[in-house]
């Protein structure tokens, strides 16, 4: 194992962030002797990033924490194309208005992990690549940038090759994405002295393209660092739950549901996730990782609380932990459980159980809800229900003025009358 001199690469190594580095000794020397600028790009494909992208945000966090300047690059330009890397089909094209709306929504998360207010050299930067991409002259771009790219070499990259080997079409629009990403690296190098691009291992080919383009267009030596693409121990994709994406924006997923996602981490993943997603000292992580038996559940609560605190704040994280404790350990009813509002008139008339389960987000369809009921997984006010034709109304209201709808042991929703 390489013994790094720089604080950043040592941190990345001991916490498990490193998959590949383009020039280990060169990058290590640079990071050890001066403050360096690095970036990671985020394409605005939705109004929020999800937990699968959290590893990239943590890399930027540690980059700043070890004395360097991170750039969170918003893909206002590249988002108009969509990254085809390892995708089975083209992304749906978005309007400029949708892209700008998504960027405005995504931006809110980053201030929880990065300090944008430090001095001119130390403060993180948030930049939109639309600044230079949307105003490009096509003919000039082909002549000045496109001429440096070999189609033969571009076809050899795994991200392209995998798609073509499956005989899935790759549009000319998508094929240009790697050129635009490479050009981003060059622009950031010229404008902000950015020397390093980081990303997931699926971005390796795109980042190397940027290094090569920089060399041909006269930048200083550029570098690449990628992190492993993570799955859980059971092979599930990070950032996905049975109910869909684990969003980072609080208006798309509550702090309580976010906490619950991490509380349900598989035992084998706990030490790895403590390293990647929390800022706990390595000695403390080592102590927690050594605990076994029933104590692993307490460690999972610490994991969930620490990750949630970084995103939602310490108060929200501790409130989520307390809500879970009351709900699961005391069997109580916490006001902080997720809730939905239902018009009183509808409750007075009675709502079908299956419809209510779907409305509460506990199932995607009536068919799925029916299977949950038939499997004995659904409870109303902690009492199991087996009649899928049951109507839920004001008669189910508790003394607290709510109806508690549960799916299994870990998913609960309060139904309120409005």
C-alpha positions in Angstrom: 0.0 0.0 0.0 1.3 3.4 -1.0 2.4 5.6 1.9 1.2 9.1 1.0 2.7 12.3 2.3 -0.3 14.6 1.7 -3.1 14.7 4.3 -5.8 14.4 1.7 -4.6 11.2 0.0 -3.8 9.7 3.4 -7.4 10.4 4.5 -8.8 9.1 1.2 -6.8 5.9 1.5 -7.6 5.1 5.2 -11.3 5.8 4.7 -11.6 3.7 1.5 -12.3 6.4 -1.1 -9.5 5.5 -3.6 -10.2 3.4 -6.7 -7.7 4.8 -9.2 -5.2 7.7 -9.4 -3.7 8.8 -12.6 -0.2 9.7 -11.2 0.0 8.8 -7.5 3.4 10.3 -6.7 2.9 13.5 -8.8 -0.5 14.2 -7.2 0.8 13.4 -3.8 3.8 15.8 -4.2 1.5 18.6 -5.4 -1.0 18.2 -2.6 1.8 18.0 0.0 3.5 21.3 -1.1 0.6 23.6 -1.9 -3.1 24.3 -1.8 -4.7 22.7 -4.8 -8.1 23.2 -6.6 -10.2 20.1 -7.5 -13.6 19.6 -8.9 -16.4 17.1 -9.2 -19.3 17.6 -11.7 -22.9 17.0 -10.9 -25.5 16.8 -13.7 -29.0 18.1 -12.7 -31.0 15.1 -13.8 -33.5 15.6 -10.9 -34.4 18.3 -8.3 -32.2 16.5 -5.8 -29.1 14.3 -5.7 -29.6 11.0 -3.9 -27.5 9.0 -1.4 -25.6 7.3 -4.2 -23.8 10.6 -4.9 -23.0 11.3 -1.3 -19.5 9.7 -1.6 -18.6 12.4 -4.1 -19.7 15.2 -1.8 -17.8 13.7 1.0 -14.6 13.7 -1.2 -15.0 17.4 -1.7 -15.7 17.9 2.0 -12.4 16.1 3.0 -10.5 18.0 0.2 -11.5 21.3 1.9 -10.9 19.9 5.4 -7.3 19.1 4.5 -6.5 22.6 3.2 -7.5 22.6 -0.4 -10.2 24.4 -2.5 -13.1 22.3 -3.9 -15.3 23.2 -6.8 -18.8 21.8 -7.1 -19.5 22.0 -10.8 -23.2 22.2 -11.8 -23.9 20.7 -15.2 -26.0 23.4 -16.7 -24.4 22.8 -20.1 -23.7 19.1 -20.0 -27.1 18.5 -18.5 -28.6 19.4 -21.9 -26.8 16.3 -23.3 -26.9 13.8 -20.4 -24.0 11.5 -19.4 -24.4 8.2 -21.3 -21.7 6.4 -19.2 -22.9 2.8 -18.6 -26.5 3.7 -19.3 -28.6 1.3 -21.2 -30.4 4.1 -23.1 -30.3 7.8 -23.6 -31.4 10.1 -20.8 -34.6 12.0 -21.4 -33.7 15.5 -22.7 -34.6 18.4 -20.4 -35.5 21.9 -21.2 -33.2 24.8 -20.0 -35.9 25.8 -17.5 -36.0 22.3 -16.0 -32.2 22.2 -15.8 -32.0 25.6 -14.1 -34.8 24.7 -11.6 -33.0 21.4 -10.8 -29.7 23.2 -10.2 -31.4 25.8 -7.9 -32.9 22.9 -5.9 -29.7 20.8 -5.8 -27.5 23.7 -4.6 -29.1 23.8 -1.2 -27.4 20.6 0.0 -23.8 21.5 -0.6 -23.6 24.2 2.0 -24.0 21.5 4.6 -20.7 19.9 3.6 -18.6 22.7 2.1 -17.7 26.2 3.3 -18.2 28.7 0.5 -17.4 31.7 2.7 -13.7 31.3 3.5 -11.1 33.5 1.9 -10.6 33.8 -1.9 -8.2 30.8 -1.9 -9.8 28.6 0.7 -13.5 29.0 0.1 -15.3 26.4 -2.0 -16.7 27.4 -5.4 -19.9 26.5 -7.0 -19.7 27.0 -10.8 -22.1 26.3 -13.7 -20.5 24.9 -16.9 -23.3 26.6 -18.8 -21.0 29.7 -18.5 -18.7 28.4 -21.3 -20.6 25.5 -22.9 -23.9 27.2 -24.0 -22.1 30.0 -25.8 -19.7 27.8 -27.8 -19.4 28.3 -31.6 -19.8 24.8 -33.1 -17.3 25.2 -35.9 -14.7 26.8 -33.7 -15.2 24.1 -31.1 -14.7 21.3 -33.6 -11.6 22.9 -35.0 -10.0 23.9 -31.7 -11.1 21.0 -29.4 -12.7 18.2 -31.5 -9.5 17.7 -33.6 -7.7 16.4 -30.5 -10.0 13.5 -30.1 -9.6 10.1 -31.7 -12.9 8.3 -32.5 -11.1 5.0 -32.4 -9.9 5.7 -28.8 -13.3 7.1 -27.7 -14.9 3.8 -28.9 -12.5 1.8 -26.8 -13.7 3.3 -23.5 -15.8 0.9 -21.4 -18.6 3.4 -20.9 -19.1 3.4 -24.7 -18.0 -0.1 -25.5 -20.5 -1.7 -23.1 -23.4 0.1 -24.7 -22.3 -0.8 -28.2 -21.6 -4.4 -27.3 -25.2 -4.8 -26.1 -26.2 -3.4 -29.5 -27.9 -0.5 -27.8 -27.8 2.7 -29.9 -25.6 5.6 -28.8 -26.6 8.9 -30.3 -24.1 11.4 -31.7 -25.4 13.8 -29.1 -24.4 11.4 -26.3 -21.1 10.6 -28.0 -20.2 14.3 -27.6 -20.6 14.2 -23.8 -17.1 13.0 -23.1 -15.7 15.8 -25.2 -17.7 18.4 -23.3 -16.6 16.9 -19.9 -13.0 17.0 -21.1 -13.4 20.6 -22.1 -14.8 21.4 -18.7 -11.6 20.3 -17.1 -9.5 22.5 -19.4 -11.7 25.5 -18.8 -11.5 25.1 -15.0 -7.7 24.6 -15.3 -7.4 27.9 -17.2 -9.9 29.9 -15.2 -9.3 28.6 -11.7 -6.0 26.7 -11.8 -7.9 23.5 -11.2 -5.5 20.6 -11.3 -7.6 17.6 -10.2 -10.9 16.1 -11.2 -12.5 13.5 -9.0 -15.5 11.2 -9.6 -16.8 7.7 -9.5 -14.9 4.9 -11.2 -17.3 5.0 -14.1 -15.9 8.5 -14.9 -12.3 7.3 -15.3 -12.3 7.4 -19.1 -13.9 10.8 -19.3 -11.5 12.3 -16.7 -8.4 10.8 -18.6 -9.8 12.5 -21.7 -9.7 15.8 -19.9 -6.1 15.2 -18.8 -5.1 14.4 -22.4 -6.9 17.4 -23.8 -5.3 19.7 -21.2 -1.9 18.4 -22.3 -2.7 19.1 -25.9 -4.1 22.6 -25.2 -1.2 23.8 -23.0 -2.5 23.5 -19.4 -0.3 22.5 -16.4 -0.2 18.7 -15.6 -3.7 17.6 -14.6 -4.7 14.6 -12.4 -7.5 12.1 -11.9 -8.8 10.4 -8.8 -11.8 8.1 -8.8 -13.7 6.4 -6.0 -15.2 2.8 -6.2 -18.7 2.5 -7.3 -20.5 1.2 -4.2 -23.1 -1.4 -3.7 -24.3 -2.8 -0.4 -23.1 -6.2 0.8 -26.2 -7.8 -0.7 -25.5 -6.2 -4.1 -28.1 -3.4 -3.9 -27.2 -0.1 -5.5 -26.4 2.7 -3.1 -28.9 5.4 -2.8 -31.9 3.1 -3.6 -34.4 1.7 -1.2 -37.5 -0.4 -1.7 -39.5 2.9 -2.0 -37.2 4.4 -4.6 -34.3 6.9 -4.5 -33.0 8.1 -1.1 -33.1 11.8 -1.9 -30.8 14.3 -0.1 -33.2 17.3 -0.3 -35.5 17.5 2.8 -38.5 18.4 0.7 -38.2 15.1 -1.2 -37.3 12.8 1.8 -37.7 13.7 5.5 -34.8 13.6 7.9 -36.6 10.7 9.7 -36.8 8.6 6.5 -33.2 9.4 5.7 -32.1 8.4 9.2 -34.1 5.1 8.8 -32.3 4.3 5.5 -29.0 4.3 7.3 -30.3 2.6 10.4 -31.2 -0.3 8.2 -27.7 -0.7 6.9 -26.6 -4.3 6.6 -24.2 -5.5 9.4 -21.3 -6.1 7.1 -21.5 -2.5 5.7 -21.4 -0.6 8.9 -17.6 -0.2 9.3 -17.2 0.8 5.6 -20.0 3.3 5.8 -18.7 4.9 9.0 -15.5 5.6 7.2 -17.1 6.9 4.0 -20.1 8.9 5.2 -19.1 10.2 8.7 -16.4 12.4 10.0 -15.8 10.4 13.1 -12.1 9.9 14.0 -10.7 6.6 12.7 -9.9 5.5 16.2 -13.5 5.8 17.2 -14.6 4.0 14.0 -12.2 1.2 14.9 -13.8 0.9 18.3 -17.3 0.9 17.0 -16.4 -1.6 14.3 -15.1 -4.0 16.9 -18.5 -4.3 18.6 -20.7 -7.3 17.7 -23.8 -9.0 18.7 -26.7 -6.8 19.8 -24.3 -3.9 20.1 -24.2 -3.6 16.3 -27.7 -2.1 16.4 -26.5 0.7 18.6 -23.6 1.3 16.2 -26.1 1.5 13.3 -28.0 4.2 15.3 -24.7 6.2 15.6 -24.1 5.7 11.9 -27.5 7.0 11.0 -27.4 9.9 13.4 -23.9 11.1 12.3 -24.8 10.9 8.5 -28.2 12.6 9.1 -26.6 15.3 11.2 -24.2 16.4 8.4 -27.1 16.7 5.9 -30.1 17.9 8.1 -28.3 19.3 11.2 -27.7 17.7 14.6 -31.1 18.7 16.0 -33.0 17.0 13.2 -30.8 13.9 13.4 -31.3 13.5 17.2 -35.1 14.1 16.8 -35.2 11.4 14.1 -33.3 9.0 16.5 -35.7 9.8 19.3 -38.8 9.4 17.1 -37.5 5.9 16.1 -36.8 5.0 19.7 -40.3 5.9 20.8 -41.9 4.2 17.8 -39.9 0.9 17.9 -38.7 0.5 21.5 -41.6 2.0 23.5 -44.3 1.3 20.9 -45.5 4.8 21.3 -46.8 7.3 18.8 -44.4 10.1 17.9 -45.6 13.4 16.5 -42.4 13.4 14.4 -43.3 10.4 12.3 -43.9 11.3 8.6 -47.5 12.2 7.9 -50.0 12.9 5.2 -53.0 15.2 5.3 -56.4 13.9 4.2 -59.5 16.1 3.8 -62.0 15.5 6.6 -64.8 14.9 4.1 -62.9 12.0 2.6 -62.3 10.4 5.9 -65.9 10.9 6.9 -67.0 9.1 3.7 -64.3 6.4 4.1 -61.2 5.8 2.1 -60.3 2.4 0.7 -57.4 0.8 2.5 -55.4 0.1 -0.7 -55.9 3.7 -1.9 -54.7 5.0 1.5 -51.6 2.8 1.4 -50.7 4.1 -2.0 -51.4 7.7 -1.1 -49.1 7.3 1.9 -46.3 6.2 -0.3 -46.1 2.8 1.2 -46.8 1.1 -2.1 -46.6 2.1 -5.7 -49.9 0.6 -6.8 -53.1 -1.0 -5.5 -51.8 -4.3 -6.6 -48.7 -3.9 -4.5 -50.8 -2.7 -1.6 -53.0 -5.7 -1.9 -50.0 -8.1 -1.7 -48.9 -6.3 1.5 -52.3 -6.7 3.1 -52.5 -10.4 2.0 -49.1 -10.9 3.5 -50.1 -9.6 6.9 -47.7 -6.6 6.7 -50.2 -3.8 7.1 -51.5 -2.4 10.4 -53.9 0.3 11.4 -53.1 1.8 14.9 -50.8 -1.2 15.5 -53.5 -3.7 14.8 -53.1 -6.1 11.8 -55.6 -5.8 9.0 -56.5 -8.5 6.5 -59.5 -7.1 4.7 -58.2 -5.4 1.5 -61.7 -3.9 1.0 -61.7 -2.2 4.4 -62.6 1.5 4.4 -60.6 3.8 6.7 -62.4 6.7 8.2 -62.9 8.9 11.2 -63.7 5.9 13.4 -60.0 4.9 13.2 -58.8 8.2 14.6 -56.9 7.9 17.9 -57.2 10.2 20.8 -54.2 12.0 19.4 -56.3 12.9 16.3 -54.3 10.7 13.9 -54.5 7.3 12.3 -51.2 5.3 12.4 -50.7 3.3 9.2 -47.8 0.8 9.3 -46.1 -1.4 6.7 -44.0 -4.0 8.4 -42.0 -3.1 11.5 -40.1 -0.1 10.2 -42.4 2.0 8.0 -45.1 4.1 9.6 -47.2 7.1 8.4 -49.6 9.3 10.4 -52.8 10.2 8.6 -54.2 13.6 9.7 -57.6 15.1 9.1 -57.6 18.6 7.6 
